[in-house]
Amino acid sequence: MSEVAVVDIASLFGDEPDPATDNAIAGQFATEAAIVVSGFPGSQTLEERAAYLRSFFATPDHVRRGLATRRHEPGNPNLYRGYNPPPVKPHWSYNETFDVGPEPPLPAPDLSSHAAFTEENVWPSDVEMPGWRDTALSYVRDCKAIAAAVIRSAARGLGVDPTKFDVICESENSTLRLLHYPVMPEGFELLNTDGSAKAHLVDGRPTITREHIDTGGLTILWQDDQGGLQMKGRDEVWRDVPTGDGLLSIHCGDLLSTIGGAALASTPHRVLGTSGERFSIGYFIEPEFMSQVMAPNGAEAKSYGQHLTDAFPTRFLPPGGAAATG
């Protein structure tokens, strides 16, 4: 299995754009549909910060459950952001997650999803995890700078006006998602999107997250040394994403191609398991909820909040499906 190529992007944070870096990044997206980057600001402390962020999953059950979404803990106020425990029924992935949204919350259109989009983040206390909130928010700031620099570099390399991506690059909206993949219980069933049972083995490894694409702009992923993340290139070839200190992988969400064309089309990816548990951290830069975006299928422009609500009609509602307004 070949690997996604690594590109040093230190030059993107200098005084002048480097055409060689721009061409390398654009070429990666146009062929392998993803890129692994090194040399970015904060790369030297990346592993230390990631280790502290993922330690949330080692906190006592009552701490995690106290921050769980209302779908899992009906007495909690948070609908969207916070902790989601591993599934107990057949599902398309087996993991537990913790989501952080924009801080402070952003305005959103008057939709059924309004309350979820505009809710406050929930955080472990400084007594339980001193400085954890600050570490998460500094990680978000660094990822935002990396995402904007890479998007604009790719645009220059592709001959596209970088300012066309301002709706994403200048947005304050993002999701930081911490993911822990425990060892899958014996007999747990992974499902395809149509609800059918999933084939479990690829190259002798079990699939722990099905093939999918991301909603939004650009995704930045850190993974631990267990690896397992794979990207599908424009040539339909699956490539492993290499691991290593100071490395992040980057791939396209479903909205970039409406601005940058087929070279920035959304990237199919999946996760294959290993013998042990696995951790990763995803950062998803998105347009603001009120921003007008063109849907990937070329339909009429709509707010990003409407785009998300149409794509996931039940995700942002309280248990039972009643409209969440605010």
PECORPE-V317429 format. One record per residue. N is the residue number from 1. PSI is psi in degrees with one decimal (none if undefined). Layout:
# PECORPE-V317429
n:psi
N:PSI
N:PSI
This chain:
# PECORPE-V317429
n:psi
1:125.6
2:167.2
3:150.8
4:136.7
5:150.2
6:133.7
7:129.5
8:120.1
9:19.5
10:-35.0
11:-21.4
12:-16.6
13:18.6
14:-163.8
15:-33.3
16:144.1
17:145.8
18:109.8
19:-33.6
20:-42.0
21:-43.1
22:-45.1
23:-37.3
24:-43.5
25:-46.6
26:-40.7
27:-37.8
28:-46.8
29:-34.3
30:-20.7
31:-60.6
32:-8.8
33:7.6
34:167.6
35:147.1
36:131.8
37:151.0
38:172.6
39:9.0
40:158.6
41:133.5
42:-0.9
43:-28.7
44:-23.7
45:7.9
46:-47.9
47:-37.6
48:-44.7
49:-41.4
50:-39.1
51:-41.6
52:-39.7
53:-44.2
54:-16.3
55:-12.2
56:-37.8
57:-8.3
58:0.1
59:160.6
60:154.4
61:-37.3
62:-28.8
63:-47.3
64:-43.6
65:-29.6
66:-18.0
67:10.0
68:152.2
69:161.0
70:-25.9
71:-28.8
72:-28.5
73:93.2
74:-23.6
75:-8.8
76:150.6
77:-25.0
78:130.5
79:-34.6
80:-50.2
81:150.3
82:-152.8
83:138.0
84:116.5
85:169.2
86:149.7
87:150.4
88:-14.3
89:163.5
90:136.5
91:168.7
92:-8.9
93:157.0
94:99.9
95:171.0
96:148.8
97:161.1
98:124.4
99:137.3
100:131.1
101:-166.5
102:143.6
103:109.0
104:170.3
105:156.5
106:156.6
107:153.8
108:154.7
109:160.1
110:82.6
111:172.0
112:-24.4
113:2.5
114:-47.4
115:-38.5
116:-42.5
117:-30.5
118:7.4
119:157.6
120:151.0
121:155.5
122:146.3
123:147.1
124:148.5
125:158.8
126:-19.3
127:-43.9
128:-42.1
129:82.1
130:126.8
131:5.0
132:-43.6
133:-46.4
134:-37.7
135:-42.8
136:-44.4
137:-34.0
138:-34.8
139:-42.7
140:-45.2
141:-43.3
142:-42.4
143:-37.5
144:-44.0
145:-41.0
146:-46.2
147:-46.4
148:-41.8
149:-41.2
150:-41.1
151:-46.1
152:-34.9
153:-45.4
154:-40.2
155:-46.7
156:-43.5
157:-28.1
158:-3.3
159:26.5
160:141.6
161:115.4
162:-28.0
163:-17.1
164:-19.4
165:7.9
166:-30.6
167:-23.6
168:-49.4
169:-31.6
170:5.8
171:147.7
172:5.7
173:132.5
174:166.0
175:129.7
176:122.3
177:116.3
178:134.7
179:133.6
180:123.2
181:95.5
182:167.6
183:128.6
184:131.1
185:149.2
186:128.3
187:-4.6
188:136.5
189:123.1
190:142.3
191:151.8
192:172.3
193:-24.7
194:5.6
195:-4.0
196:158.7
197:143.1
198:143.1
199:130.2
200:-25.4
201:134.1
202:120.9
203:34.2
204:-1.7
205:143.7
206:140.5
207:124.9
208:-11.8
209:126.0
210:164.4
211:133.2
212:169.9
213:159.6
214:147.4
215:136.5
216:-147.8
217:-84.5
218:146.5
219:133.6
220:128.7
221:131.8
222:140.0
223:150.5
224:-177.4
225:-1.3
226:-28.3
227:-151.1
228:-19.0
229:135.6
230:144.7
231:143.7
232:121.5
233:174.7
234:-19.8
235:8.3
236:12.9
237:132.0
238:135.6
239:138.4
240:146.0
241:116.8
242:152.4
243:165.2
244:156.3
245:134.5
246:24.5
247:139.5
248:141.7
249:149.7
250:134.5
251:170.2
252:139.9
253:-176.1
254:-6.2
255:-16.9
256:-35.0
257:-21.5
258:-17.8
259:-45.8
260:-2.5
261:-170.9
262:-27.5
263:-19.3
264:27.0
265:156.0
266:148.2
267:114.3
268:137.8
269:164.3
270:170.9
271:128.2
272:141.5
273:168.4
274:-167.0
275:-17.2
276:-176.2
277:163.0
278:145.3
279:145.7
280:164.3
281:123.7
282:138.7
283:127.4
284:108.6
285:132.2
286:156.6
287:158.7
288:153.9
289:-31.4
290:-11.3
291:142.5
292:129.7
293:155.5
294:122.9
295:151.3
296:-27.3
297:6.8
298:10.3
299:173.1
300:145.4
301:147.2
302:167.7
303:152.4
304:-34.0
305:-40.3
306:-40.3
307:-46.0
308:-43.0
309:-38.5
310:-37.8
311:-34.1
312:76.0
313:-19.4
314:-11.0
315:-34.0
316:15.9
317:154.8
318:160.8
319:136.0
320:-16.1
321:6.2
322:147.4
323:135.5
324:109.6
325:163.6
326:none
